[in-house]
Amino acid sequence: MVTQARVQIGIVGKPNAGKSTFFAAATLKDVKISPIPFTTIDPNIGIGYVRIETCPCTNIRCNPRSYIVLDGVCFAPVELIDVAGLVPGAWQGRGLGNQFLDHLRRAPVLIHVVDASGSTDEEGRLVKPGSHDPVSDVYFLEREIDMWIASILRRDWDRVVRYVEFSKRDITEVLLEKLAGLGMGRAHVEAALQDADLAKKSPSKWSDEDLVKFSHLVREYSKPIVIAANKIDLPEGEEGYKKLRETLPNRIIVPTSAEAELALRRAAAKGLIKYKPGDQSFEVVGQLTPQQKSALDKIAELLKKWGSTGVTKAINAAVFDAIKYVAIYPVEDERRLSDKNGNVLPDLLLVPHTYTARDVAYAIHTELGERFIAAIDVKSGRKLAADETVFQGLIIKILAR
């Protein structure tokens, strides 16, 4: 069985923006949800799912073990990390500060839950809806993460400078060592150095502004951010979402109502409705009280207007758009599409779109990667070379010695 580590997604934002509601809606895990800032102190970790419409199980009776199939739709698990709310000055230790930021080290992508309704200020305190600018929340949070990375680089910077200049070591190598714990790779560091015009500049001549610029770029490349414009069920939330789209046209922004998704997931769990995460509608199958019917009628209108609650769409955007992962299905028997025990399409892997056939073999098992000969695209029967990249929906058979 495939034992690849799940993709990690950090759920971030200021206090009281709806992070914990988003997390609970995505995972159905009980968490503290309250209008009081810093309700979340320790990180909540749970399993959410990306939704894959083009599931190969549609016309096949499969035996999924590492994912779920509901009505012909695949749901692949990802790990969600809901961390404490961020306030201005967190990188300097304010609020829960560095403790919060340390929990994001390994996540390759973040979902920033923004209170699009403008009903909470920068500290997470309740204010009149529409009175706070949600765009300012985007800028402040990204700067906090940038400054946190810069603060890591500033530690022993003089020693780093001397080391690079006296040992003639490549600055890229030294920066990789400094940032290794943040899940940043060579490609991220090299691109940030190039785009910050620092690739050929001696580290001894780097200004503090250079450090911050490099930190900003390496964060952009290594930890892209999807914005979940939350609370669109409020009139002010819709206005805030429009403003976010107008002001930040190049960002991935998903209109979201975490509260509506949580209500639907809980109603489905109680057998009151039939609903899959990400559906555009739901079907009432149980007996509803007048209050439940009223609440669900309002959510039905929201789904009709927006197409979904946005929670699953935001998770999908993080995995498939921001970090461009693809879903592939490894099998051992290409004729039966099964593993050695006869389980049909038992596993689903989420891997970077840059992965090659050999990378997939290593992701399944180190020994399989070492014994790799070639792979087969099962649908077409075409043989894949070691360095050929994989693609969305690929059913792959690894040939090994």
C-alpha positions in Angstrom: 0.0 0.0 0.0 1.2 3.5 -0.8 2.3 5.4 2.4 3.2 8.8 0.9 2.8 11.7 3.4 -0.3 13.8 2.8 -0.1 17.3 1.4 -0.1 19.9 4.2 -2.1 23.1 4.0 -1.8 25.8 6.6 -5.1 27.7 7.5 -4.0 31.2 8.5 -5.6 34.6 9.2 -6.2 37.1 12.0 -8.2 36.1 15.0 -12.0 35.8 14.6 -11.9 35.7 10.7 -13.5 32.3 10.6 -10.4 30.1 10.4 -11.6 27.5 13.0 -15.0 27.4 11.4 -13.4 26.8 8.0 -11.3 24.0 9.6 -14.3 22.4 11.3 -16.3 22.6 8.1 -13.6 20.9 6.1 -12.7 18.2 8.7 -15.9 17.9 10.8 -13.4 17.9 13.8 -14.7 19.6 17.0 -12.7 22.8 17.6 -13.3 25.8 19.7 -15.3 28.4 17.7 -15.9 31.7 19.4 -16.0 35.5 18.7 -13.2 35.9 21.2 -9.7 36.5 19.7 -7.1 33.7 20.3 -9.7 31.0 20.7 -7.2 28.7 18.9 -3.9 28.5 20.8 -2.5 25.1 19.9 -2.7 24.2 16.3 -5.7 22.1 15.2 -4.7 19.3 12.8 -7.2 17.3 10.8 -8.0 15.7 7.5 -9.8 17.6 4.7 -10.3 16.6 1.1 -9.7 17.8 -2.4 -12.5 16.9 -4.8 -11.7 15.3 -8.1 -14.7 15.2 -10.6 -13.0 13.1 -13.3 -12.6 10.0 -11.1 -11.6 6.9 -13.1 -13.9 4.9 -10.7 -17.0 6.4 -12.6 -17.5 3.2 -14.7 -15.4 0.8 -12.6 -16.2 -0.8 -9.2 -13.1 0.2 -7.3 -11.7 -0.6 -3.8 -10.2 2.8 -2.6 -8.0 2.5 0.5 -6.2 5.9 0.5 -9.1 8.0 -0.7 -12.9 8.0 -0.9 -15.4 7.7 -3.7 -18.9 9.1 -3.4 -21.3 9.0 -6.3 -18.4 8.8 -8.8 -16.5 11.7 -7.3 -13.0 11.1 -5.7 -12.1 12.8 -2.5 -8.3 12.7 -1.7 -7.2 13.4 1.9 -4.9 16.4 2.7 -3.7 17.5 6.1 -5.1 20.9 7.3 -3.3 22.8 10.0 -5.4 25.5 11.7 -3.0 27.8 13.6 -3.5 30.6 16.1 -4.6 33.9 14.7 -2.0 36.4 13.5 -2.0 40.0 14.7 0.3 42.9 13.6 3.8 42.5 15.0 3.5 38.7 15.4 6.9 38.2 13.8 8.3 40.1 16.7 6.5 37.8 19.2 3.3 39.8 19.6 0.1 37.8 20.3 1.1 34.1 19.8 3.6 35.3 17.3 6.5 33.1 16.5 4.7 30.1 18.0 2.1 30.5 15.3 4.6 30.9 12.5 6.6 27.9 13.5 3.6 25.7 12.9 3.7 26.7 9.2 7.2 25.5 8.5 6.4 22.4 6.5 3.2 23.5 4.7 3.9 24.2 1.0 0.7 26.2 0.6 -1.5 28.4 2.8 -5.2 29.3 2.8 -5.7 32.8 4.2 -9.2 33.0 5.6 -10.1 36.7 5.3 -13.2 38.3 6.9 -14.6 39.8 3.7 -17.5 41.4 5.6 -15.1 43.8 7.4 -16.8 43.0 10.7 -13.5 42.5 12.6 -10.6 44.9 13.0 -6.9 44.0 12.6 -6.8 42.5 16.1 -9.9 40.4 15.5 -12.2 42.5 17.6 -15.9 42.8 16.5 -16.7 46.1 14.7 -19.5 47.4 12.5 -19.8 45.2 9.4 -18.2 46.9 6.4 -16.1 49.3 8.5 -12.8 47.4 8.2 -11.0 46.9 4.8 -10.4 43.2 4.1 -7.6 44.1 1.6 -5.5 45.5 4.4 -5.7 42.1 6.1 -4.1 40.4 3.1 -1.2 42.9 3.1 -0.6 42.7 6.8 -0.6 38.9 7.0 1.8 38.5 4.1 4.1 41.1 5.5 4.1 39.3 8.9 5.3 36.0 7.2 7.9 37.9 5.1 9.3 39.6 8.2 9.4 36.3 10.1 11.5 34.7 7.3 13.7 37.8 7.3 14.2 37.6 11.0 15.4 34.0 10.6 17.9 35.2 8.0 19.1 38.1 10.2 20.2 35.7 12.9 24.0 35.3 12.7 23.9 37.2 9.3 27.4 38.6 9.9 28.7 35.1 10.5 27.0 34.0 7.3 28.6 36.8 5.3 32.1 35.9 6.6 31.5 32.2 5.9 30.4 32.9 2.3 33.3 35.3 1.6 36.1 33.3 3.3 35.1 29.8 2.2 34.0 30.9 -1.3 30.8 29.0 -0.8 27.8 29.6 -3.0 25.3 31.9 -1.3 22.5 29.7 -2.5 23.8 26.7 -0.6 24.2 28.8 2.6 20.6 30.2 2.3 19.3 26.7 1.7 20.8 25.6 5.0 19.4 28.6 6.8 15.9 28.0 5.4 15.9 24.2 5.2 13.4 23.9 8.1 10.9 26.0 6.2 10.4 23.5 3.4 12.1 25.8 0.8 13.9 24.2 -2.1 16.8 25.2 -4.4 14.5 26.4 -7.1 12.7 28.8 -4.7 15.9 30.3 -3.4 17.5 30.6 -6.8 14.4 32.3 -8.3 14.2 34.7 -5.3 17.9 35.7 -5.6 17.5 36.3 -9.3 14.3 38.3 -9.1 15.6 40.4 -6.2 18.8 41.2 -8.2 20.9 39.6 -5.5 22.4 36.6 -7.4 25.6 38.4 -8.1 25.6 40.9 -5.2 28.0 40.1 -2.4 26.1 39.2 0.8 28.2 41.8 2.7 26.6 44.5 0.6 23.0 43.3 1.2 20.9 46.0 2.9 18.0 45.2 5.3 15.7 46.1 2.4 17.4 43.4 0.3 16.8 40.8 3.1 13.1 41.7 3.2 12.7 41.7 -0.5 14.4 38.3 -0.8 12.2 37.0 2.1 9.1 38.2 0.3 9.9 36.6 -3.0 11.1 33.2 -1.5 7.8 33.1 0.5 5.8 33.8 -2.6 7.5 31.0 -4.5 7.7 28.4 -1.7 4.4 29.1 0.2 1.8 30.5 -2.2 -1.4 31.8 -0.6 -5.0 31.2 -1.6 -7.4 33.8 -0.2 -10.7 32.4 1.1 -13.0 35.5 1.2 -15.1 34.4 4.1 -18.6 35.5 5.3 -20.1 36.0 1.8 -23.4 35.1 3.3 -23.5 38.7 4.6 -24.2 41.6 2.3 -21.0 43.3 3.4 -19.1 40.0 2.7 -20.1 40.2 -1.0 -18.9 43.8 -1.2 -15.7 42.8 0.4 -15.1 40.0 -2.0 -15.7 42.3 -5.0 -13.1 44.7 -3.5 -10.6 42.0 -3.0 -11.0 40.9 -6.6 -10.7 44.4 -7.9 -7.7 45.3 -5.8 -5.8 42.0 -6.1 -6.7 40.8 -9.7 -3.8 38.4 -9.9 -4.5 36.5 -6.7 -6.4 33.3 -6.2 -9.5 34.4 -4.3 -12.4 32.1 -3.5 -15.8 33.4 -2.2 -16.5 31.4 0.9 -19.1 30.8 3.7 -17.4 28.5 6.2 -20.5 28.7 8.4 -22.8 27.5 5.7 -20.5 24.6 4.9 -20.3 23.6 8.5 -24.1 23.6 8.8 -24.4 21.4 5.7 -21.8 18.9 6.8 -23.4 18.6 10.2 -26.9 18.2 8.7 -25.6 15.5 6.4 -23.9 13.7 9.3 -27.2 13.6 11.1 -29.0 12.2 8.0 -31.1 15.3 7.5 -29.8 16.0 4.0 -27.8 14.3 1.2 -24.8 16.5 0.5 -21.2 16.0 -0.6 -18.5 18.6 0.1 -18.4 21.0 -2.8 -21.8 20.2 -4.2 -23.9 22.9 -5.8 -27.1 21.8 -4.0 -28.4 19.4 -1.4 -31.4 17.1 -1.0 -33.5 17.0 2.1 -34.0 13.4 3.2 -34.9 13.8 6.9 -37.5 15.5 9.1 -36.6 19.2 9.6 -37.7 21.6 12.3 -39.0 25.0 11.1 -35.8 26.6 12.3 -33.7 24.0 10.4 -35.8 24.4 7.2 -35.4 28.2 7.4 -31.6 28.0 7.8 -31.2 25.5 5.0 -33.5 27.5 2.7 -31.1 30.5 3.1 -28.1 28.2 2.4 -29.8 26.9 -0.7 -30.1 30.4 -2.0 -26.4 31.0 -1.3 -25.5 27.8 -3.2 -27.6 28.9 -6.1 -25.9 32.3 -6.2 -22.3 31.2 -5.7 -22.2 27.6 -6.9 -20.9 26.2 -3.6 -19.9 27.3 -0.1 -16.3 27.7 -1.3 -14.6 25.6 1.3 -13.8 22.6 -0.9 -13.1 25.0 -3.8 -10.5 26.8 -1.7 -8.8 23.5 -0.8 -8.8 22.5 -4.4 -7.4 25.8 -5.5 -4.6 25.4 -2.9 -3.6 22.0 -4.2 -4.3 22.1 -7.9 -3.9 25.8 -8.8 -1.4 27.3 -6.2 1.1 24.4 -6.0 -0.1 22.6 -9.2 -0.3 19.1 -7.9 -1.9 16.3 -10.0 -3.8 13.2 -8.9 -2.5 9.9 -10.2 -3.5 6.2 -9.6 -0.7 3.6 -9.2 -1.6 0.0 -10.0 0.4 -3.3 -10.1 -1.8 -5.2 -12.6 -2.5 -3.0 -15.6 -5.1 -5.3 -17.0 -7.3 -5.4 -13.9 -6.3 -1.9 -12.7 -5.5 -3.5 -9.3 -2.8 -4.2 -6.8 -1.4 -7.7 -6.2 -4.4 -8.5 -3.9 -7.0 -7.6 -6.6 -8.1 -4.3 -5.1 -9.1 -2.1 -8.1 -7.6 1.4 -8.1 -6.8 1.2 -4.4 -4.6 4.3 -4.2 -4.5 7.9 -5.2 -1.3 10.0 -5.1 -1.2 13.8 -5.0 2.2 14.8 -6.5 3.8 18.0 -8.0 3.1 18.4 -11.7 6.9 18.4 -12.2 7.2 14.8 -11.0 8.6 12.2 -13.4 7.7 8.5 -13.6 10.8 7.7 -11.5 9.7 10.3 -8.9 6.4 8.5 -8.6 8.2 5.2 -8.0 10.2 6.8 -5.2 7.0 8.3 -3.7 5.5 4.8 -3.6 8.6 3.2 -2.0 12.3 4.0 -2.0 13.2 0.5 -3.1 10.8 0.7 -6.1 12.5 3.9 -7.1 15.9 2.3 -7.0 14.8 -0.7 -9.0 12.8 1.5 -11.6 13.1 0.5 -15.2 10.1 2.3 -16.9 6.4 2.9 -16.4 3.2 2.4 -18.4 0.4 4.8 -19.0 -2.3 2.2 -18.5 -5.1 4.0 -20.4 -3.0 4.3 -23.6 -0.6 1.4 -23.1 2.3 3.8 -23.8 5.6 3.3 -22.1 6.9 6.2 -20.0 10.6 7.0 -19.7 12.1 7.7 -16.3 12.2 11.4 -16.9 8.8 11.8 -18.4 6.4 13.9 -16.3 3.1 12.7 -15.1 -0.3 14.3 -15.5 -3.7 14.6 -13.9 -5.7 11.4 -13.9 -2.8 9.1 -14.9 -3.2 5.5 -14.1 0.4 4.3 -13.9 2.1 0.9 -13.7 5.7 0.9 -12.5 8.1 -1.6 -14.1 11.0 -2.5 -11.9 13.9 -5.0 -11.8 
